[in-house]
Amino acid sequence: MYEFIGKTEQEAIERASEAMELDSSQFDVEILESEGGLFRKDSVRIRVYPHHEEQQNWLDEIDREIDGTGKGSDSGDETAESDELYNWQEIQEPKVWEGRIRDFMQELLRRMGQDGNVLLYSRSDECLLLSVQDSGDPSQLIGKHGKHLEALQVVLNAHLGRLHDEENDVPTDLRVQLDVGGYRKRREAKLVKIARGIAAQVESRRSSRLLEAMNPSERRIIHKSLNDWPNISTVSEGEGVYKQIRIIYQGSSH
């Protein structure tokens, strides 16, 4: 545990990062009382808690638990937390364009030399989920931290754009998500559990915590799971597709 002072919170964090030779994502920050007069703040004092090794790379930990195959230990409580955010309802009678995008994914699997059946689920009015079941090599489709999954998802959404030009009933604000063997659902459940645990620590310490870089859909899960958490806010930081989320204590410092 260390303490640092800066004119602003950001300056204090930068001084801590430089002094400890750590990235700001490798320590927690507790914001102590600002120092100064009644109507001004001359400086900000922070208390820094470097992460233990087991606290880092929690996305890797999630993948190890899931085994990179969509399989792994399943907790009813965890999946219930994920289901609080989304309703997974299988589409029994797909519309023409829904059938076309399912067939497109089925053809992608064939060209990749993969087996598997593609099922359609409705998660919300703005999201269509394609779930690949019984694939020959799930890890090839998933990739580390789901990056292959995200790349395939980009292809699916590009195809959806073409369908939108051809079919009148394709919603303009719809996005497609891809799952393989339940990997996404299990991963999202783990993300929700970990995010809420970190939020509890942040609230207890009256601090902030910067998470590892995540893709847009995972960041959406974090933001949504903590949206109604008292005294807690979340903000994305960084540039590009993969950004970090900072979980911030917003309550009184007293």
Backbone torsions as a table, in degrees:
resi	resn	phi	psi	omega
1	MET	NA	128.8	-178.4
2	TYR	-135.5	158.4	177.5
3	GLU	-123.9	143.5	-179.8
4	PHE	-139.1	154.9	-179.6
5	ILE	-125.0	141.8	174.8
6	GLY	-150.0	166.4	178.1
7	LYS	-65.8	-30.4	176.3
8	THR	-131.8	167.8	176.8
9	GLU	-59.7	-43.3	-178.7
10	GLN	-62.5	-40.8	179.7
11	GLU	-65.7	-39.0	178.4
12	ALA	-64.4	-39.6	178.8
13	ILE	-66.1	-41.1	178.9
14	GLU	-63.6	-39.0	177.8
15	ARG	-65.2	-40.2	178.3
16	ALA	-63.4	-44.6	-179.5
17	SER	-60.7	-42.7	-179.4
18	GLU	-69.2	-42.7	-176.7
19	ALA	-67.1	-38.4	-176.4
20	MET	-93.6	-4.4	-178.0
21	GLU	54.9	46.1	179.2
22	LEU	-129.0	148.3	170.6
23	ASP	-72.1	151.2	-176.7
24	SER	-63.9	-17.3	176.6
25	SER	-77.8	-6.6	-176.2
26	GLN	-100.7	9.8	175.0
27	PHE	-149.9	154.6	174.4
28	ASP	-91.5	152.3	-177.9
29	VAL	-123.1	126.5	172.4
30	GLU	-107.6	121.8	-178.1
31	ILE	-88.0	114.7	179.1
32	LEU	-86.9	-178.1	-177.4
33	GLU	-63.6	138.4	174.5
34	SER	-70.1	142.9	-177.5
35	GLU	-102.7	139.5	179.9
36	GLY	151.7	-168.6	-178.8
37	GLY	-77.5	-174.9	-174.9
38	LEU	-64.8	-38.7	-174.0
39	PHE	-110.4	11.4	179.5
40	ARG	-147.6	160.9	178.6
41	LYS	-120.2	111.1	-179.3
42	ASP	-79.8	-29.8	-177.4
43	SER	-160.6	165.2	177.6
44	VAL	-123.8	129.7	177.8
45	ARG	-104.1	132.6	177.5
46	ILE	-124.2	154.7	173.7
47	ARG	-114.7	132.0	-172.0
48	VAL	-114.2	135.0	178.9
49	TYR	-121.0	99.9	177.4
50	PRO	-60.4	142.0	179.9
51	HIS	-70.7	143.9	167.5
52	HIS	-75.2	159.7	-175.9
53	GLU	-55.0	-37.5	-175.8
54	GLU	-73.5	-14.7	178.4
55	GLN	-80.1	-18.6	-174.4
56	GLN	-90.0	160.8	176.8
57	ASN	55.0	47.6	-177.7
58	TRP	-72.3	-19.6	173.6
59	LEU	-67.9	-37.4	174.8
60	ASP	-62.8	-39.8	179.7
61	GLU	-61.9	-40.4	178.5
62	ILE	-61.8	-45.1	-179.8
63	ASP	-64.3	-36.7	178.4
64	ARG	-64.6	-40.4	-179.8
65	GLU	-66.3	-39.0	-179.0
66	ILE	-80.1	-19.9	174.6
67	ASP	79.3	12.0	177.6
68	GLY	66.2	9.4	-177.0
69	THR	-121.6	-1.3	-173.9
70	GLY	88.8	-3.5	-179.9
71	LYS	-105.5	166.9	179.5
72	GLY	148.4	-177.1	179.9
73	SER	-65.0	136.2	-177.4
74	ASP	-116.5	124.5	177.7
75	SER	-107.4	125.9	177.8
76	GLY	-59.4	-38.2	179.4
77	ASP	-63.9	-42.3	-178.0
78	GLU	-66.0	-46.9	-179.2
79	THR	-67.6	-29.5	175.8
80	ALA	-64.3	-39.1	177.8
81	GLU	-63.0	-39.7	177.8
82	SER	-67.2	-39.1	-179.4
83	ASP	-68.8	-21.1	174.8
84	GLU	-62.4	-30.4	-175.9
85	LEU	-87.2	-32.8	-176.4
86	TYR	-139.6	143.7	171.5
87	ASN	-99.2	124.0	-179.4
88	TRP	-98.3	103.4	-178.1
89	GLN	-120.8	118.1	-179.0
90	GLU	-67.1	138.7	178.5
91	ILE	-90.6	110.8	-176.8
92	GLN	-82.2	-34.9	-179.0
93	GLU	-123.8	84.3	-175.6
94	PRO	-68.3	150.7	172.6
95	LYS	-71.4	169.4	-176.2
96	VAL	-58.1	-47.3	-177.0
97	TRP	-68.9	-31.3	176.3
98	GLU	-67.0	-40.0	176.4
99	GLY	-65.3	-35.4	-179.4
100	ARG	-68.3	-39.7	-179.8
101	ILE	-74.1	-31.0	173.4
102	ARG	-64.6	-44.4	179.7
103	ASP	-64.4	-34.5	177.7
104	PHE	-63.0	-43.8	178.2
105	MET	-66.7	-37.4	178.5
106	GLN	-62.4	-38.5	178.5
107	GLU	-69.3	-37.5	175.9
108	LEU	-59.7	-43.0	178.4
109	LEU	-60.0	-44.4	-178.3
110	ARG	-61.6	-43.1	-178.3
111	ARG	-70.1	-24.1	176.9
112	MET	-87.0	0.5	-179.2
113	GLY	73.8	27.2	-177.8
114	GLN	-108.7	142.4	171.1
115	ASP	-85.2	-178.4	173.8
116	GLY	127.6	153.5	176.6
117	ASN	-111.2	141.6	-178.6
118	VAL	-104.9	121.1	176.9
119	LEU	-108.2	151.4	-179.5
120	LEU	-107.0	134.8	176.2
121	TYR	-131.2	145.3	172.1
122	SER	-100.1	122.6	179.9
123	ARG	-98.6	-31.8	178.9
124	SER	-167.0	179.8	179.3
125	ASP	-66.3	-17.7	-175.3
126	GLU	-110.9	6.9	-174.3
127	CYS	-142.8	127.9	172.7
128	LEU	-110.8	127.1	-178.5
129	LEU	-105.9	127.7	171.9
130	LEU	-103.4	122.4	-177.1
131	SER	-114.8	119.5	179.0
132	VAL	-90.2	121.0	-178.9
133	GLN	-111.6	145.3	172.8
134	ASP	59.7	40.3	177.5
135	SER	-78.7	153.7	-176.1
136	GLY	-67.6	-42.5	-177.9
137	ASP	-135.9	83.7	-176.9
138	PRO	-57.3	-35.9	-176.4
139	SER	-63.0	-31.7	178.2
140	GLN	-66.3	-36.3	180.0
141	LEU	-78.9	-28.4	-174.8
142	ILE	-85.8	-54.2	-176.6
143	GLY	75.7	170.1	-179.7
144	LYS	-64.9	129.9	-178.7
145	HIS	57.0	22.4	177.3
146	GLY	75.7	20.0	-174.8
147	LYS	-70.1	-34.6	175.2
148	HIS	-66.0	-38.8	177.6
149	LEU	-58.9	-44.1	-180.0
150	GLU	-65.8	-38.0	179.2
151	ALA	-65.1	-42.6	176.7
152	LEU	-64.4	-34.5	179.6
153	GLN	-65.5	-37.3	176.1
154	VAL	-61.2	-43.0	178.8
155	VAL	-62.4	-42.6	179.8
156	LEU	-62.9	-41.2	-179.5
157	ASN	-70.9	-30.9	174.2
158	ALA	-65.8	-40.4	177.3
159	HIS	-66.7	-36.8	176.7
160	LEU	-59.9	-39.0	177.5
161	GLY	-60.5	-39.7	177.7
162	ARG	-67.4	-38.6	177.7
163	LEU	-63.8	-35.1	179.9
164	HIS	-61.7	-34.2	178.7
165	ASP	-72.7	-21.7	-175.4
166	GLU	-102.2	-27.2	-175.9
167	GLU	-115.8	133.9	-177.1
168	ASN	-76.9	-23.0	-172.9
169	ASP	-98.8	13.1	176.4
170	VAL	-81.5	118.8	-178.9
171	PRO	-59.3	136.8	-176.0
172	THR	-70.6	-29.7	-176.6
173	ASP	-100.0	14.7	-179.2
174	LEU	-78.3	143.3	171.8
175	ARG	-125.9	153.9	-179.8
176	VAL	-106.5	135.3	172.2
177	GLN	-117.9	151.1	-178.3
178	LEU	-120.7	137.1	175.1
179	ASP	-128.4	150.6	177.5
180	VAL	-130.6	116.3	176.1
181	GLY	58.4	27.0	179.2
182	GLY	81.1	7.4	-178.0
183	TYR	-58.5	-47.8	-176.3
184	ARG	-62.1	-43.4	-177.4
185	LYS	-63.8	-43.7	179.4
186	ARG	-67.0	-41.0	-179.5
187	ARG	-65.0	-42.5	178.7
188	GLU	-64.5	-38.3	177.8
189	ALA	-62.2	-41.5	177.6
190	LYS	-65.6	-41.2	179.7
191	LEU	-60.5	-43.5	179.7
192	VAL	-62.2	-45.0	-178.6
193	LYS	-62.5	-47.2	-178.1
194	ILE	-67.3	-42.3	-179.6
195	ALA	-60.4	-42.0	-179.6
196	ARG	-70.2	-32.9	175.6
197	GLY	-66.8	-42.1	178.4
198	ILE	-67.2	-38.5	177.8
199	ALA	-60.7	-38.2	178.0
200	ALA	-64.3	-40.1	177.2
201	GLN	-65.2	-43.7	179.8
202	VAL	-61.2	-42.6	179.9
203	GLU	-66.7	-40.7	-179.9
204	SER	-64.8	-40.3	-177.7
205	ARG	-89.8	-7.2	-175.6
206	ARG	54.1	53.6	-171.0
207	SER	-130.2	-162.1	172.0
208	SER	-137.4	159.9	-178.8
209	ARG	-144.6	128.4	179.1
210	LEU	-98.1	122.1	-178.4
211	LEU	-88.2	168.8	177.6
212	GLU	-66.8	160.5	179.8
213	ALA	-64.2	138.0	-178.2
214	MET	-135.7	160.4	176.7
215	ASN	-77.5	168.4	-175.2
216	PRO	-57.5	-41.9	-177.4
217	SER	-66.9	-36.3	178.1
218	GLU	-71.3	-38.2	176.2
219	ARG	-62.8	-37.4	178.6
220	ARG	-61.2	-39.6	178.7
221	ILE	-62.3	-46.0	-179.4
222	ILE	-62.4	-49.7	-179.4
223	HIS	-57.7	-45.6	-175.8
224	LYS	-69.1	-37.8	-177.8
225	SER	-68.5	-23.6	-178.2
226	LEU	-109.8	7.7	-174.3
227	ASN	-58.9	-37.8	-176.6
228	ASP	-103.7	14.2	-178.6
229	TRP	-75.8	122.5	-179.4
230	PRO	-60.9	137.7	174.5
231	ASN	69.0	9.4	-177.4
232	ILE	-123.7	136.2	172.0
233	SER	-130.6	160.6	178.8
234	THR	-130.0	145.7	178.6
235	VAL	-145.2	139.4	177.0
236	SER	-83.0	140.3	179.7
237	GLU	-129.4	144.8	176.9
238	GLY	111.2	-179.4	-178.8
239	GLU	-121.7	160.8	176.7
240	GLY	87.2	-170.4	-176.8
241	VAL	-72.3	-43.7	-178.1
242	TYR	-92.2	112.0	-179.2
243	LYS	-123.0	162.9	176.7
244	GLN	-97.7	156.3	174.8
245	ILE	-113.9	133.1	173.4
246	ARG	-103.7	126.2	174.8
247	ILE	-95.3	124.2	-168.4
248	ILE	-124.5	134.5	172.2
249	TYR	-78.2	127.3	-176.0
250	GLN	-115.8	4.8	-177.9
251	GLY	-80.9	-171.6	178.8
252	SER	-69.7	144.2	178.8
253	SER	-82.9	-2.8	-179.1
254	HIS	-99.6	NA	NA
